[in-house]
Amino acid sequence: MAEAAALARLQEEAKCSICLDVLSDPITIECGHNFCRSCIQQSWTDLQELFLCPVCRHQCPERHFRNNTQMGRMMDIAKLLQKASVSEARQEETPLCEKHNQPLSVFCEEDLVVLCPLCTQPPDHQGHHMRPIEKAASHHRERLRSYIQPLKRQVAEVRKLRATPGRKLLELREKMESQRQELSSELTLLIKFVDREHQAALSRLDEEEEDIQEKLHANMRAFSEHISTMESLLTQVAETSVMADVNLLMDVRSVLARFDGLKSPAVHSVQPRKEEFRLPPPYSAFQKILQKFREDVTLDPKTAHPHLRVSEDKKCVTFVKKRQRVRWNPKRFLCHLVVLGSEGFTCGRHYWEVQVDDKPMWAVGVCKDSLPRKKGEWPLSGHSMCWAILLRKGEYVARGAATVYLPLKEKPRGIGIYLDYELGELSFYNLNDRSHIHSFTDTFSEALKPYFCMGCDSKPLRICPVTDDDE
């Protein structure tokens, strides 16, 4: 038994770490590891400058290796020893059953255990498929040998995958550097916000690079651990396959369980996301910025006051004199002619447009999702729960924590609304000429929803649709 295990270890040490077979035409590279000549040549096919050892990752500056004829002769001797060891093992005396002191001559295929004739009697193994030792050993020896080549292929494939993170790391650095250059080019167009956005974007890139590097290292560790597990299993399979019949069958259950439980390593995705340059809309770059942040906002009928009718496409709201019969909903507004957007914003930058035309009374903006709905619960003036601009009695007003009267020279027929959640900025624009109307600055800490308030007239408010040109 000890001689067989020693022979198996000798054979394992004399195997090529790439194909996991006995070394053929063995060569030795600079770090001292041995490989088949054809295997190392194929492994280095796509490399140009640095040639890594598949085992220790040593960097060989040149494709330099030397023949190892002595190792080749040792392989021939090891093959002869294996044949002799198998022949001797088969001639060993059959062990006795510990329970009945009878020769172990039968193998139970259901329980994968070796039995004596008395052990096969009911009830322990009643109805089980039994085989003579010789036939069972022959069957399972062939079965174990059938695992060797699949395991070798899996180890070779995982070794190839282990080399992938190194190339991915180089690609990552190139992509990150390319993105840094693109960001720097775009940032020069908007001087006012260069410093803040530049530093923030570079920080996100650095965090992304660190995160992906960690994932790549984790992938390499997972591959190495998986290779170690498969090599250990391969060694066990090789050692078990040369055991005596009874000993082989006594160990076969644990080997089969390890093989059946072998799973591929969990690998992290390492595709870097595209980092984009984002700023509030300055006048000169208004259209370009809108294309990045345009939102397809829709109305939420469940929040609409009973005197408000929401269109089927949820883009238009109209006041109706007759109170509609609607289902009760805790989200519905009952104290003001208000309807909210379906979308809630808790981060990021967002832009949408509302068509007001010549409607005599309206209000648009954003509000906290927790804005009271019932009579008597509406917040007092000065509370930061709603930020909006409104037209009332011919006057334009910005109402948030404070009220500001807006002396507009031109009556807007449409309002553009831009929200920068992290910056704490809400801006309004006149769609007639894309001019700035007013901006609120505050600290946002909960979900914000588009806010629409109506007057008691029949003219609608419409959310402008997002066209293909805007996307």
WODAVEN-V782940 format. One line per field, one symbol per residue. ss: DSSP state (h for helix, s for strand, l for the rest). psi: psi as a letter, one per 30 degrees, with the letter a starting at -180 (. if undefined). burial: I if it has 24 or more other ideal C-beta (glycine too) atoms within 12 Angstrom, else O. A space follows every 50 residues. Layout:
ss=???
psi=???
burial=???
//
This chain:
ss=lhhhhhhhhhhhhlsllllllslllssssllllssshhhhhhhlllllll ssllllllssllllssslhhhhhhhhhhhhhhhhhhhhhhlllllsllll llsllsssllllssslhhhhlllllllllssshhhhhhhhhhhhhhhhhh hhhhhhhhhhhhhhhhhhhhhhhhhhhhhhhhhhhhhlllhhhhhhhhhh hhhhhhhhhhhhhhhhhhhhhhhhhhhhhhhhhhhhhhhhhlllhhhhhh hhhhhhhhhhllllllllllllllllllllllhhhhhhhhhhhsllllsl hhhllllssslllllssssllllllllllllllllllsssssssslllss sssssllllllssssssslllllllllllllllllsssssssllsssssl llsssslllllllsssssssllllssssssllllsssssssllllllsss ssssllllllsssllllllll
psi=eeeeeeeeeeeefglkfefglkkkhklkaeffkklkeeeeeeegegkeek jkkfefgkjkflikllkieeeeeeeeeeeeeeeeeeeeefflkkllkfef hlkjfkkjfefhlkllefffllfehkgljkkleeeeeeefeeeeeffeee eeeeeeeeeeeffeeeeeeeeeeeeeeeeeeeeeeefffieegeeeeeee eeeeeeeeeeeeeeeeeeeeeeeeeeeeeeeeeeeeeeeefglleeeeff feeeeeeeefgklkkkkkkgjklkklkklljlefgeeeeefegkkiklkj fffkkfgkkkleghfkkkkkekkljlkkkffkkfflikkllfkkkglakk klkkjfbgkfklklbllkfgkkflkffkklkfkifkjlklkkhgkkkkjb flkkkjikfkjkflkkkkkjeefhkkkkkjfegglkelkkkajkflkkkk kkkllhlfklkkkklkleff.
burial=OOOIOOIIOIIIOIIIIIIIIIIIIIIIIOOOIIIIIOIIOOIIOOOOOO IIIIIOOOOIOOOOIOOIOOIIOOIOOIOOOIOOIIOOIIOOOIOOOOOO OOOIIIIIIOOIIIIIOOIIOOOOIOOOOIIIIOOIIOOIIOIIOOIIOO IIOIIIOIIIIIIOIIOIIOOIOOIIOOIIOOIOOIIOOIOOIOOOIIOO IIOIIOOIIOOIIOIIOOIIOIIIOIIOIIIOIIIIIIIIIIIIIIIIII IIOOIIOIIOOIOOIOOOOIOIOOIOIIIIIIOOIIOOIIOIIIIIIIII IIIIIIIIIIOOOIIIIIIOOOOOOOOOOOIIIIOIIIIIIIIIIOOOII IIIIIIOOIOIIIIIIIIIOIIIOOOOOOOOOOIIIIIIIIOOOOIIIII OOOOOIOIOOOIIIIIIIIIIOIIIIIIIIIOOIOIIIIIOIOIOOOIII IIIIIOOOOIIIIIOOOOOOO
//
